[in-house]
Amino acid sequence: MGIIIIILQVILGAFFIMTGLKILSGAMKQEFARLGYPPIFNKITGLFELIGGIAMLIGIFYAPLAIFASVLLGLTMLVGAGSLVFLGKDPIKKALPAIVLFVLNLVVFTYLLAV
């Protein structure tokens, strides 16, 4: 099971680094505006995802950092999914990627706490 968690950490880390950089570049500015968030939320969310992605990768070697990253990224995805459903009035289908990412971070968190 340990190798699966490491692979999951690599995938999550790389994904969140890429999306964090995308958000920080302003590529998702309209999506945040559509949900009614001020522009500072772009920077906050992008930084959370970038820092969380880096921490997830370093966490392969230092588990407490991966636990921190899984909490940070999991909560970010939970808020993102909620925002899409309740503020954006989008169907659950549009929030499904964020829900899946939340669950994957929850898997990492649960596994690392149990080890």
N, CA and C of each residue as an Amber inpcrd file, in Angstrom:
protein
   345
   0.8320000  -1.2070000   0.0000000   0.0000000   0.0000000   0.0000000
   0.8660000   1.2570000   0.0000000   2.0420000   1.1720000   0.6150000
   2.9070000   2.3410000   0.7220000   3.3130000   2.9220000  -0.6150000
   3.6040000   2.0630000  -1.5930000   4.0190000   2.5510000  -2.9050000
   2.8590000   3.2560000  -3.6080000   1.6450000   2.7810000  -3.3760000
   0.4700000   3.4310000  -3.9770000   0.3060000   4.8390000  -3.4170000
   0.5310000   5.0030000  -2.1280000   0.4200000   6.3250000  -1.5120000
   1.5050000   7.2470000  -2.0510000   2.7100000   6.7310000  -2.2330000
   3.7890000   7.5550000  -2.7950000   3.4460000   7.9950000  -4.2110000
   2.9370000   7.0790000  -5.0120000   2.5170000   7.4390000  -6.3790000
   1.4070000   8.4850000  -6.3320000   0.4620000   8.2920000  -5.4270000
  -0.6270000   9.2620000  -5.2690000  -0.0860000  10.6270000  -4.8500000
   0.9000000  10.6380000  -3.9530000   1.5070000  11.9040000  -3.5270000
   2.1970000  12.6050000  -4.7000000   2.8860000  11.8450000  -5.5430000
   3.5510000  12.4370000  -6.7080000   2.5180000  13.0340000  -7.6580000
   1.4540000  12.2820000  -7.9210000   0.4100000  12.7670000  -8.8330000
  -0.2570000  14.0190000  -8.2620000  -0.6400000  13.9690000  -6.9780000
  -1.2850000  15.1340000  -6.3550000  -0.3370000  16.3260000  -6.3050000
   0.9120000  16.0740000  -5.9250000   1.8820000  17.1680000  -5.8430000
   2.0670000  17.8480000  -7.1840000   2.2860000  17.0670000  -8.2300000
   2.4860000  17.6400000  -9.5700000   1.2370000  18.3750000 -10.0440000
   0.0810000  17.7690000  -9.8220000  -1.1730000  18.3960000 -10.2580000
  -1.3770000  19.7440000  -9.5820000  -1.1830000  19.7850000  -8.2540000
  -1.4490000  21.0310000  -7.5440000  -0.3910000  22.0960000  -7.8170000
   0.8240000  21.7000000  -8.0980000   1.8310000  22.6910000  -8.5010000
   1.4080000  23.3180000  -9.8220000   0.9830000  22.4910000 -10.7720000
   0.5660000  23.0220000 -12.0810000  -0.6730000  23.9130000 -11.9580000
  -1.6870000  23.4670000 -11.2180000  -2.8970000  24.2870000 -11.1140000
  -2.6500000  25.5340000 -10.2620000  -1.8060000  25.4220000  -9.2500000
  -1.4640000  26.6060000  -8.4560000  -0.8010000  27.6710000  -9.3080000
   0.1280000  27.2450000 -10.1620000   0.7830000  28.1950000 -11.0670000
  -0.2060000  28.7690000 -12.0800000  -1.1280000  27.9390000 -12.5420000
  -2.1520000  28.4070000 -13.4870000  -3.0340000  29.4750000 -12.8360000
  -3.4380000  29.2330000 -11.6060000  -4.2800000  30.2060000 -10.9040000
  -3.5040000  31.4920000 -10.6500000  -2.2550000  31.3720000 -10.2110000
  -1.4410000  32.5610000  -9.9390000  -1.1740000  33.3720000 -11.1990000
  -1.1720000  32.7210000 -12.3580000  -0.9290000  33.4380000 -13.6160000
  -2.1400000  34.2700000 -14.0350000  -3.2740000  34.0400000 -13.3950000
  -4.4810000  34.7940000 -13.7250000  -5.3650000  34.1030000 -14.7430000
  -5.0110000  32.8830000 -15.1350000  -5.7730000  32.1620000 -16.1520000
  -7.1840000  31.8050000 -15.7010000  -7.4140000  31.7860000 -14.3970000
  -8.7380000  31.4250000 -13.8970000  -9.4470000  32.6150000 -13.2510000
  -9.0100000  33.8080000 -13.5950000  -9.5570000  35.0250000 -12.9960000
 -11.0710000  35.1360000 -13.1980000 -11.5390000  34.8210000 -14.3990000
 -12.9680000  34.9340000 -14.6760000 -13.7920000  33.9360000 -13.8560000
 -13.2500000  32.7510000 -13.6330000 -13.9800000  31.7440000 -12.8500000
 -14.1760000  32.2270000 -11.4140000 -13.1340000  32.8100000 -10.8150000
 -13.2520000  33.3310000  -9.4560000 -14.2320000  34.5100000  -9.4170000
 -14.1840000  35.3680000 -10.4370000 -15.0990000  36.5130000 -10.5070000
 -16.5370000  36.0370000 -10.6720000 -16.7370000  34.9910000 -11.4620000
 -18.0830000  34.4460000 -11.6790000 -18.6870000  33.9540000 -10.3680000
 -17.8390000  33.4370000  -9.4910000 -18.3140000  32.9480000  -8.1980000
 -18.4720000  34.0780000  -7.1820000 -18.0410000  35.2840000  -7.5540000
 -18.2070000  36.4410000  -6.6750000 -17.0430000  36.6820000  -5.7310000
 -15.9030000  36.0290000  -5.9710000 -14.7440000  36.2170000  -5.0990000
 -13.9070000  37.4090000  -5.5630000 -13.3430000  38.1660000  -4.6250000
 -12.4610000  39.2690000  -5.0090000 -11.1510000  38.7220000  -5.5880000
 -10.4160000  39.5430000  -6.3420000  -9.1800000  39.0860000  -6.9950000
  -8.1220000  38.4950000  -6.0460000  -8.1070000  38.9040000  -4.7880000
  -7.1150000  38.3760000  -3.8500000  -7.2840000  36.8640000  -3.6630000
  -8.4920000  36.3530000  -3.8760000  -8.7230000  34.9170000  -3.7280000
  -7.9490000  34.1160000  -4.7680000  -7.6970000  34.7090000  -5.9500000
  -6.8540000  34.0390000  -6.9490000  -5.4830000  33.7540000  -6.3550000
  -4.9080000  34.7710000  -5.7500000  -3.5620000  34.6350000  -5.1860000
  -3.5450000  33.6740000  -3.9990000  -4.5340000  33.8000000  -3.1230000
  -4.5880000  32.9280000  -1.9410000  -4.7450000  31.4660000  -2.3650000
  -5.6910000  31.1990000  -3.2430000  -5.9260000  29.8290000  -3.6880000
  -4.7260000  29.2830000  -4.4500000  -4.1580000  30.1060000  -5.3200000
  -2.9760000  29.6770000  -6.0710000  -1.8090000  29.3590000  -5.1620000
  -1.5980000  30.2000000  -4.1450000  -0.5140000  29.9400000  -3.1880000
  -0.7830000  28.6770000  -2.3720000  -2.0150000  28.4980000  -1.9300000
  -2.3660000  27.2790000  -1.1840000  -2.0620000  26.0380000  -2.0220000
  -2.4530000  26.0650000  -3.2870000  -2.2420000  24.9000000  -4.1410000
  -0.7610000  24.6950000  -4.4520000  -0.0360000  25.7700000  -4.7060000
   1.3930000  25.6580000  -4.9960000   2.1620000  25.1560000  -3.7740000
   1.9240000  25.7650000  -2.6290000   2.5960000  25.3500000  -1.3880000
   2.1970000  23.9190000  -1.0230000   0.9130000  23.6050000  -1.1540000
   0.4470000  22.2580000  -0.8510000   1.0520000  21.2160000  -1.7720000
   1.1700000  21.5420000  -3.0530000   1.7680000  20.6090000  -4.0090000
   3.2280000  20.3420000  -3.7060000   3.9650000  21.4030000  -3.4030000
   5.3840000  21.2440000  -3.0470000   5.5170000  20.4490000  -1.7500000
   4.6810000  20.7720000  -0.7700000   4.7220000  20.0640000   0.5190000
   4.3600000  18.5940000   0.3410000   3.4440000  18.3020000  -0.5690000
   3.0630000  16.9090000  -0.8080000   4.2480000  16.1260000  -1.3690000
   5.0050000  16.7340000  -2.2690000   6.1670000  16.0480000  -2.8340000
   7.2720000  15.8640000  -1.8010000   7.5570000  16.9030000  -1.0310000
   8.5690000  16.7830000   0.0270000   8.0900000  15.8000000   1.0880000
   6.7830000  15.7270000   1.2710000   6.1960000  14.8350000   2.2580000
   6.4320000  13.3590000   1.9840000   6.8910000  13.0280000   0.7970000
   7.2600000  11.6440000   0.5050000   8.3900000  11.2150000   1.4450000
   9.2450000  12.1660000   1.7850000  10.3970000  11.8870000   2.6450000
  10.1750000  12.2960000   4.0970000   9.1780000  13.1620000   4.3390000
   8.9000000  13.6640000   5.6860000   7.3820000  13.7000000   5.8650000
   6.8310000  12.6160000   6.4010000   5.3810000  12.4000000   6.4610000
   4.5780000  13.5500000   7.0940000   5.0650000  14.2060000   8.1750000
   4.2560000  15.3000000   8.7230000   3.9590000  16.4090000   7.7090000
   4.8590000  16.6150000   6.7860000   4.6290000  17.6360000   5.7600000
   3.5360000  17.1830000   4.7870000   3.4950000  15.9120000   4.4830000
   2.4390000  15.3810000   3.6120000   1.0830000  15.4370000   4.3060000
   1.0790000  15.2200000   5.6190000  -0.1780000  15.3340000   6.3700000
  -0.6820000  16.7760000   6.3060000   0.2260000  17.7390000   6.5290000
  -0.1340000  19.1560000   6.4100000  -0.6770000  19.4480000   5.0140000
   0.0250000  18.9720000   3.9870000  -0.3760000  19.2370000   2.6020000
  -1.7380000  18.6270000   2.3010000  -1.9820000  17.4120000   2.7820000
  -3.2670000  16.7690000   2.4920000  -4.4210000  17.5140000   3.1480000
  -4.1950000  18.0690000   4.3310000  -5.2330000  18.8700000   4.9960000
  -5.4650000  20.1650000   4.2220000  -4.3810000  20.8730000   3.9050000
  -4.4900000  22.1450000   3.1790000  -5.1780000  21.9470000   1.8330000
  -4.7190000  20.9810000   1.0680000  -5.2810000  20.7620000  -0.2650000
  -6.6930000  20.1760000  -0.2000000  -6.9200000  19.2860000   0.7440000
  -8.2540000  18.7080000   0.8930000  -9.2970000  19.7570000   1.2340000
  -8.9630000  20.6180000   2.1840000  -9.9100000  21.6810000   2.5440000
 -10.1020000  22.6750000   1.3970000  -9.0300000  22.9560000   0.6800000
  -9.1390000  23.8530000  -0.4790000 -10.0970000  23.2620000  -1.5120000
  -9.9940000  21.9650000  -1.7460000 -10.8820000  21.3140000  -2.7140000
 -12.3160000  21.2370000  -2.2090000 -12.4800000  21.0350000  -0.9190000
 -13.8210000  20.9940000  -0.3430000 -14.5080000  22.3600000  -0.4930000
 -13.7820000  23.4210000  -0.2210000 -14.3240000  24.7730000  -0.3920000
 -14.5940000  25.0560000  -1.8680000 -13.6790000  24.6060000  -2.7300000
 -13.8790000  24.7970000  -4.1690000 -15.1260000  24.0950000  -4.6710000
 -15.3280000  22.8570000  -4.2400000 -16.5240000  22.1100000  -4.6540000
 -17.7830000  22.7930000  -4.1270000 -17.7440000  23.2100000  -2.8710000
 -18.8940000  23.9130000  -2.2940000 -19.1900000  25.2100000  -3.0090000
 -18.1380000  25.9250000  -3.3710000 -18.3210000  27.1870000  -4.1020000
 -18.9920000  26.9450000  -5.4410000 -18.5510000  25.9220000  -6.1460000
 -19.1500000  25.6340000  -7.4530000 -20.6230000  25.2600000  -7.3250000
 -20.9400000  24.4810000  -6.3240000 -22.3230000  24.0180000  -6.1740000
 -23.2280000  25.1190000  -5.6440000 -22.7820000  25.8110000  -4.5770000
 -23.6880000  26.7630000  -3.9110000 -23.6040000  28.1840000  -4.4640000
 -22.4050000  28.6740000  -4.7600000 -22.2850000  30.0380000  -5.2810000
 -22.4570000  30.0780000  -6.7900000 -21.8650000  29.1090000  -7.4740000
 -21.9540000  29.0710000  -8.9290000 -23.2220000  28.4250000  -9.4260000
 -23.9570000  27.7940000  -8.4900000 -25.1800000  27.0890000  -8.8490000
 -24.9370000  26.0920000  -9.9850000 -23.7400000  25.5170000  -9.9590000
 -23.3900000  24.5030000 -10.9440000 -23.8150000  23.1370000 -10.4180000
 -24.0430000  22.2210000 -11.3130000 -24.3990000  20.8760000 -10.8440000
 -23.1990000  20.1950000 -10.1780000 -23.4960000  19.1850000  -9.4120000
 -22.4550000  18.3980000  -8.7450000 -21.4470000  17.8980000  -9.7780000
 -21.9220000  17.6280000 -10.9890000 -21.0620000  17.1160000 -12.0590000
 -19.8640000  18.0370000 -12.2960000 -20.0720000  19.3400000 -12.2310000
 -18.9750000  20.2950000 -12.4430000 -18.0320000  20.3180000 -11.2310000
 -18.5470000  20.0220000 -10.0570000 -17.7280000  20.0110000  -8.8400000
 -17.0540000  18.6600000  -8.6130000 -17.3750000  17.6750000  -9.4270000
 -16.8500000  16.3260000  -9.2250000 -15.3200000  16.2470000  -9.1890000
 -14.5790000  16.9490000 -10.0680000 -13.1140000  16.8850000  -9.9660000
 -12.5980000  17.3480000  -8.5990000 -13.1550000  18.4180000  -8.0700000
 -12.7290000  18.9060000  -6.7580000 -13.0880000  17.9000000  -5.6630000
 -14.2310000  17.2380000  -5.7990000 -14.6320000  16.2360000  -4.8110000
 -13.6780000  15.0400000  -4.8590000 -13.3190000  14.6050000  -6.0620000
 -12.3760000  13.4910000  -6.2090000 -11.0200000  13.8650000  -5.6090000
 -10.5440000  15.0800000  -5.8690000  -9.2640000  15.5240000  -5.3000000
  -9.3340000  15.6050000  -3.7740000 -10.4740000  16.0180000  -3.2490000
 -10.6640000  16.0130000  -1.7960000 -10.5170000  14.6030000  -1.2490000
 -11.1820000  13.6380000  -1.8880000 -11.1460000  12.2460000  -1.4270000
  -9.7250000  11.6820000  -1.5170000  -9.0140000  11.9920000  -2.5880000
  -7.6350000  11.4950000  -2.7270000  -6.7340000  12.0640000  -1.6330000
  -6.9120000  13.3330000  -1.3020000  -6.1450000  13.9190000  -0.1960000
  -6.5430000  13.2970000   1.1330000  -7.8070000  12.9650000   1.2800000
  -8.2800000  12.2940000   2.4930000  -7.6470000  10.9010000   2.6250000
  -7.4770000  10.2120000   1.5030000  -6.8300000   8.8940000   1.5070000
  -5.3830000   9.0250000   1.9930000  -4.6530000  10.0000000   1.4430000
  -3.2630000  10.2200000   1.8690000  -3.2260000  10.5390000   3.3540000
  -4.0770000  11.4510000   3.7900000  -4.1250000  11.8570000   5.1960000
  -4.3970000  10.6640000   6.1070000  -5.4170000   9.8930000   5.7670000
  -5.8150000   8.7440000   6.6000000  -4.6940000   7.7040000   6.6700000
  -4.0930000   7.4060000   5.5270000  -3.0240000   6.4250000   5.4990000
  -1.8350000   6.8740000   6.3510000  -1.4190000   8.1140000   6.1790000
  -0.2320000   8.5980000   6.9000000  -0.4800000   8.7100000   8.4070000
  -1.7010000   8.9760000   8.8000000  -1.9910000   8.9930000  10.2410000
  -1.9540000   7.5810000  10.8370000  -2.3320000   6.5940000  10.0220000
  -2.3860000   5.2190000  10.4980000  -1.0040000   4.5550000  10.5700000
  -0.0650000   5.0850000   9.8120000   1.2730000   4.4590000   9.7500000
   2.0830000   4.8190000  10.9720000
